[in-house]
Amino acid sequence: MTTIAFVVQQTMIFSIPLLIVAMGGMYSERSGVINVGLDGGMIMGAFTGTVFLNQMQGHMSGQGLLLLALLVSGLTGFLFTIFHAFASINLKANQVISGTAMNMFAPAFAVFAGRLLFGTQQVPFRDTFYIREVPLLGDIPILGPLLFQKAYITTYVGFLIFFFAWFVIQKTSFGLRLRACGEHPGAADTVGIDVQHMRWAGTLISGFLSGIGGLAFVVPTSTESNATVYGYGFLALAVMIFGQWRSFKILGAAFFFGLMKTVASAYSAIPGIKSLPIPATVYKMIPYIATLIVLIFMSKRSQAPAAEGIPYEKTGR
């Protein structure tokens, strides 16, 4: 049971950032805008979130500080994505190139700003957010050790974001209009939906969630921001595609890739795996090999939103 609990706990740590960012990507793409700049949004969110923690830990502490830092990270991702939204929606630029430019800018900015503010690109913070056991819930048989012991509040924030995002896109008129703009923007425009506004909304939501996902990745796995999230934004895109742009399928895909990342990072602590004569470098490649294999098999069955990546012109109705 101890080993199972350890694997589940580690899987949660790696899955939750993927889940948050992939849900953000889903909002953008189901509105019709491709956002490959999720990795850049994560880097920016991680950077500003850790700067906030670094500066505020002398004045605040506890989970409230981390929640505020997550909000700061989300707002950073939101503001950062405005450039991509403007280029993609208003200027009708190539969305992949725009997102790639954002991914190139983010780490360079984080390195520059880190060295300017701290003399180094590594921005440290004290990890005081580890939850050894959630009162009462940690005592629940089976579920307690799996979900409510040795955890971070980012896990519970991630689940709240997931269910709220699912409800909004599937059960509200806003979600219906958003999906219509990604499938049939001409028809949506005909019935009075402002396609540009809905695409702006979807893209900015993706930026907000990518920023949160950046800090949600850094806090449980490190004690500093280093101007990188190790390609996690691209893994989140793979999760979204593997999940076929559907919320609960994305949830399953996030757990799958989170498990692969757990094997890659914590194989030495898992009995039955650590004794295998496999080099450490091979284990570290597992999440990315799994990504390639999944995308190869999913590519032909992939059903992206029909108008994804296509700039909308009113004259095109």
TORKEBA-314880 format. One record per residue (C-alpha): x, y, z; residue number from 0. Coordinates in Angstrom, 1 decimal, m for minus. Layout:
# residues N
((X, Y, Z), NUM)
...
# end
This chain:
# residues 317
((0.0, 0.0, 0.0), 0)
((2.9, 2.3, 0.8), 1)
((4.3, 2.0, m2.7), 2)
((0.9, 2.5, m4.3), 3)
((0.3, 5.6, m2.3), 4)
((3.7, 6.9, m3.3), 5)
((3.0, 6.3, m7.0), 6)
((m0.4, 8.0, m6.8), 7)
((0.9, 11.0, m4.9), 8)
((3.7, 11.5, m7.4), 9)
((1.3, 11.0, m10.3), 10)
((m0.9, 13.7, m8.9), 11)
((2.0, 16.1, m8.6), 12)
((2.9, 15.6, m12.3), 13)
((m0.6, 15.2, m13.6), 14)
((m2.3, 18.3, m12.2), 15)
((m0.2, 20.9, m14.1), 16)
((m0.8, 19.0, m17.3), 17)
((m4.5, 18.9, m16.6), 18)
((m4.8, 22.6, m15.9), 19)
((m2.8, 23.6, m19.0), 20)
((m4.5, 21.1, m21.3), 21)
((m7.9, 22.4, m20.2), 22)
((m6.7, 25.9, m21.1), 23)
((m5.5, 24.7, m24.5), 24)
((m8.9, 23.1, m25.0), 25)
((m10.7, 26.4, m24.4), 26)
((m8.5, 28.1, m27.0), 27)
((m8.7, 25.5, m29.6), 28)
((m12.5, 24.9, m29.2), 29)
((m12.9, 28.6, m29.8), 30)
((m10.9, 28.1, m33.1), 31)
((m7.5, 29.5, m32.1), 32)
((m4.4, 27.2, m31.9), 33)
((m2.3, 28.1, m28.9), 34)
((1.1, 26.4, m29.0), 35)
((2.4, 29.1, m26.7), 36)
((1.2, 27.3, m23.6), 37)
((4.8, 26.4, m22.7), 38)
((5.7, 30.1, m22.8), 39)
((2.7, 30.9, m20.6), 40)
((3.8, 28.3, m18.1), 41)
((7.3, 29.8, m18.0), 42)
((6.0, 33.3, m17.4), 43)
((3.5, 32.1, m14.8), 44)
((6.2, 30.1, m13.0), 45)
((8.6, 33.1, m13.0), 46)
((6.2, 35.7, m11.7), 47)
((4.7, 33.3, m9.2), 48)
((8.1, 32.4, m7.7), 49)
((9.2, 36.1, m7.7), 50)
((6.0, 36.8, m5.7), 51)
((6.7, 34.0, m3.3), 52)
((10.3, 35.1, m2.9), 53)
((9.3, 38.7, m2.1), 54)
((6.3, 37.9, 0.1), 55)
((7.5, 35.0, 2.2), 56)
((9.0, 37.4, 4.7), 57)
((5.5, 38.9, 5.2), 58)
((3.1, 36.0, 4.7), 59)
((3.0, 32.2, 5.0), 60)
((0.8, 29.3, 4.6), 61)
((m1.6, 28.1, 1.8), 62)
((m3.1, 31.6, 1.4), 63)
((0.2, 32.8, 0.1), 64)
((0.4, 30.0, m2.4), 65)
((m3.1, 30.7, m3.6), 66)
((m2.3, 34.4, m4.1), 67)
((0.9, 33.4, m6.0), 68)
((m1.3, 31.1, m8.2), 69)
((m3.5, 34.1, m9.0), 70)
((m0.5, 36.2, m9.8), 71)
((0.7, 33.5, m12.2), 72)
((m2.7, 33.2, m13.8), 73)
((m2.9, 36.9, m14.4), 74)
((0.6, 36.9, m15.9), 75)
((m0.4, 34.1, m18.3), 76)
((m3.5, 36.1, m19.1), 77)
((m1.6, 39.3, m20.0), 78)
((1.1, 37.4, m21.8), 79)
((m1.4, 35.7, m24.1), 80)
((m2.9, 39.0, m25.1), 81)
((m0.1, 39.3, m27.7), 82)
((m0.9, 35.9, m29.2), 83)
((m4.6, 36.6, m29.2), 84)
((m4.2, 40.0, m31.0), 85)
((m1.8, 38.5, m33.6), 86)
((m4.0, 35.5, m34.2), 87)
((m7.5, 37.0, m34.1), 88)
((m7.2, 40.7, m35.1), 89)
((m4.1, 40.5, m37.3), 90)
((m5.0, 37.0, m38.6), 91)
((m1.3, 36.0, m38.4), 92)
((m0.2, 32.4, m38.6), 93)
((m1.2, 31.0, m35.2), 94)
((1.6, 28.4, m34.9), 95)
((4.3, 31.0, m35.7), 96)
((2.8, 33.4, m33.2), 97)
((2.7, 30.8, m30.5), 98)
((6.2, 29.7, m31.3), 99)
((7.4, 33.3, m30.9), 100)
((5.8, 33.4, m27.5), 101)
((7.6, 30.2, m26.5), 102)
((10.9, 31.8, m27.6), 103)
((10.3, 35.0, m25.8), 104)
((9.2, 33.7, m22.4), 105)
((12.5, 31.9, m21.3), 106)
((14.6, 34.7, m22.6), 107)
((12.6, 37.2, m20.6), 108)
((12.7, 35.1, m17.5), 109)
((16.5, 34.8, m17.7), 110)
((16.9, 38.5, m18.3), 111)
((14.5, 39.6, m15.6), 112)
((15.9, 37.0, m13.1), 113)
((19.4, 38.3, m13.6), 114)
((18.3, 41.9, m13.5), 115)
((16.4, 41.4, m10.2), 116)
((18.4, 38.7, m8.4), 117)
((21.7, 38.5, m10.2), 118)
((20.9, 35.0, m11.4), 119)
((18.2, 33.3, m13.5), 120)
((17.3, 31.0, m10.6), 121)
((14.6, 32.6, m8.5), 122)
((14.4, 30.7, m5.2), 123)
((11.5, 30.3, m2.7), 124)
((11.0, 28.4, 0.5), 125)
((8.8, 25.3, 0.2), 126)
((6.5, 25.8, 3.2), 127)
((3.4, 24.5, 1.3), 128)
((3.7, 20.8, 1.7), 129)
((0.6, 19.3, 3.4), 130)
((1.6, 16.3, 5.5), 131)
((m2.0, 15.3, 6.1), 132)
((m5.4, 17.0, 5.5), 133)
((m7.3, 17.0, 8.8), 134)
((m10.1, 14.3, 9.0), 135)
((m9.8, 13.5, 5.3), 136)
((m6.3, 12.1, 5.7), 137)
((m7.8, 9.4, 8.0), 138)
((m10.2, 8.0, 5.4), 139)
((m9.2, 4.4, 4.6), 140)
((m7.5, 3.9, 1.2), 141)
((m8.5, 7.4, m0.1), 142)
((m6.8, 9.2, 2.8), 143)
((m3.2, 8.0, 2.0), 144)
((m3.7, 8.3, m1.7), 145)
((m5.2, 11.8, m2.0), 146)
((m5.0, 13.6, 1.4), 147)
((m1.6, 12.8, 2.7), 148)
((1.8, 14.2, 1.5), 149)
((0.1, 16.5, m1.0), 150)
((0.0, 20.1, m2.2), 151)
((m3.0, 22.4, m2.4), 152)
((m2.3, 22.7, m6.1), 153)
((m3.8, 19.2, m6.5), 154)
((m7.1, 20.3, m5.1), 155)
((m7.0, 23.6, m7.0), 156)
((m6.4, 21.6, m10.2), 157)
((m9.5, 19.4, m9.6), 158)
((m11.6, 22.5, m8.8), 159)
((m10.4, 24.1, m12.1), 160)
((m11.1, 21.0, m14.0), 161)
((m14.7, 20.5, m12.9), 162)
((m15.5, 24.2, m13.2), 163)
((m14.0, 24.4, m16.7), 164)
((m15.9, 21.3, m17.7), 165)
((m19.2, 22.7, m16.4), 166)
((m18.7, 26.0, m18.1), 167)
((m17.9, 24.6, m21.5), 168)
((m20.5, 21.8, m21.5), 169)
((m23.4, 23.2, m19.4), 170)
((m23.5, 26.9, m20.1), 171)
((m24.6, 29.2, m23.0), 172)
((m21.0, 30.7, m22.9), 173)
((m19.6, 27.2, m23.5), 174)
((m22.1, 26.5, m26.3), 175)
((m21.2, 29.8, m28.1), 176)
((m17.5, 29.1, m27.6), 177)
((m17.8, 25.6, m29.2), 178)
((m19.9, 27.0, m32.0), 179)
((m17.1, 29.5, m32.9), 180)
((m14.6, 26.6, m33.2), 181)
((m16.8, 24.4, m35.3), 182)
((m19.0, 26.7, m37.4), 183)
((m18.0, 30.4, m36.9), 184)
((m20.1, 31.5, m39.9), 185)
((m23.2, 30.0, m38.5), 186)
((m22.4, 31.4, m35.1), 187)
((m22.0, 34.8, m36.6), 188)
((m25.3, 34.5, m38.4), 189)
((m27.2, 34.0, m35.1), 190)
((m25.5, 37.0, m33.5), 191)
((m22.5, 35.5, m31.7), 192)
((m19.5, 37.8, m31.8), 193)
((m16.9, 35.3, m33.1), 194)
((m13.9, 37.6, m32.4), 195)
((m15.0, 38.2, m28.8), 196)
((m15.5, 34.5, m28.1), 197)
((m12.1, 33.6, m29.6), 198)
((m10.5, 36.3, m27.5), 199)
((m12.2, 34.8, m24.4), 200)
((m11.1, 31.2, m25.2), 201)
((m7.5, 32.3, m25.9), 202)
((m7.2, 34.4, m22.7), 203)
((m8.6, 31.6, m20.6), 204)
((m5.9, 29.4, m22.0), 205)
((m3.3, 32.0, m21.0), 206)
((m4.7, 32.3, m17.5), 207)
((m4.7, 28.5, m17.0), 208)
((m1.2, 28.1, m18.5), 209)
((0.2, 30.6, m16.0), 210)
((m1.4, 28.8, m13.1), 211)
((m0.1, 25.5, m14.5), 212)
((3.4, 26.9, m14.6), 213)
((3.5, 27.6, m10.8), 214)
((1.6, 24.4, m10.1), 215)
((4.4, 22.5, m11.8), 216)
((7.3, 24.3, m10.1), 217)
((6.1, 24.4, m6.4), 218)
((5.8, 20.6, m5.8), 219)
((8.9, 19.7, m7.8), 220)
((11.5, 22.4, m7.0), 221)
((12.4, 25.3, m4.8), 222)
((13.3, 27.7, m7.6), 223)
((12.2, 28.9, m11.0), 224)
((14.8, 28.4, m13.7), 225)
((13.2, 29.9, m16.8), 226)
((12.0, 26.5, m18.0), 227)
((9.2, 24.0, m17.4), 228)
((11.1, 21.3, m19.3), 229)
((8.6, 21.2, m22.2), 230)
((5.6, 20.6, m20.0), 231)
((3.5, 23.0, m22.1), 232)
((4.1, 20.8, m25.2), 233)
((3.2, 17.7, m23.1), 234)
((0.0, 19.5, m22.2), 235)
((m0.8, 19.9, m25.9), 236)
((m0.2, 16.2, m26.4), 237)
((m2.6, 15.5, m23.5), 238)
((m5.2, 17.7, m25.1), 239)
((m4.9, 16.0, m28.5), 240)
((m4.9, 12.5, m26.8), 241)
((m8.0, 13.6, m24.9), 242)
((m9.6, 14.6, m28.2), 243)
((m10.5, 18.1, m26.9), 244)
((m13.0, 16.5, m24.4), 245)
((m12.7, 17.3, m20.7), 246)
((m12.9, 13.8, m19.2), 247)
((m10.7, 12.3, m21.8), 248)
((m8.2, 15.0, m21.1), 249)
((m8.4, 14.1, m17.4), 250)
((m7.5, 10.4, m18.3), 251)
((m4.8, 11.5, m20.6), 252)
((m3.3, 13.8, m17.9), 253)
((m3.1, 10.9, m15.5), 254)
((m1.5, 8.6, m18.0), 255)
((1.2, 11.1, m18.8), 256)
((1.6, 11.9, m15.2), 257)
((2.2, 8.3, m14.5), 258)
((4.8, 8.1, m17.2), 259)
((6.5, 11.1, m15.7), 260)
((6.4, 9.5, m12.3), 261)
((8.2, 6.4, m13.7), 262)
((10.8, 8.6, m15.3), 263)
((11.5, 10.7, m12.2), 264)
((11.0, 8.3, m9.3), 265)
((11.8, 4.9, m10.8), 266)
((14.5, 4.3, m8.1), 267)
((11.8, 4.4, m5.4), 268)
((9.5, 1.9, m7.1), 269)
((10.1, m1.8, m6.3), 270)
((10.3, m4.0, m9.4), 271)
((11.4, m1.1, m11.6), 272)
((14.6, 0.1, m9.8), 273)
((16.2, m3.4, m10.2), 274)
((15.8, m3.5, m14.0), 275)
((19.1, m3.0, m15.9), 276)
((17.9, 0.1, m17.7), 277)
((20.0, 3.3, m17.8), 278)
((18.5, 6.3, m16.0), 279)
((18.5, 8.3, m19.3), 280)
((16.1, 5.8, m20.8), 281)
((13.7, 6.3, m17.9), 282)
((13.8, 10.1, m18.4), 283)
((12.9, 9.7, m22.0), 284)
((9.7, 7.7, m21.2), 285)
((7.2, 10.6, m21.1), 286)
((8.4, 11.9, m24.5), 287)
((8.6, 8.5, m26.2), 288)
((5.0, 7.9, m24.9), 289)
((4.0, 11.2, m26.4), 290)
((5.3, 10.3, m29.8), 291)
((3.7, 6.9, m29.8), 292)
((0.4, 8.2, m28.7), 293)
((0.3, 11.0, m31.3), 294)
((1.3, 8.5, m34.0), 295)
((m1.6, 6.2, m33.2), 296)
((m4.1, 9.1, m32.5), 297)
((m3.3, 11.3, m35.6), 298)
((m5.6, 9.5, m38.0), 299)
((m8.5, 9.4, m35.5), 300)
((m8.0, 12.9, m34.2), 301)
((m11.1, 15.1, m34.5), 302)
((m10.0, 18.7, m33.9), 303)
((m12.6, 21.5, m34.0), 304)
((m13.5, 22.1, m37.6), 305)
((m12.5, 25.7, m37.7), 306)
((m9.4, 25.4, m35.6), 307)
((m6.5, 27.6, m36.8), 308)
((m8.6, 29.3, m39.5), 309)
((m8.9, 33.1, m39.1), 310)
((m12.6, 34.2, m39.4), 311)
((m13.6, 36.7, m42.0), 312)
((m17.2, 37.9, m42.0), 313)
((m17.2, 38.0, m45.7), 314)
((m16.5, 34.2, m45.7), 315)
((m20.0, 33.3, m44.6), 316)
# end
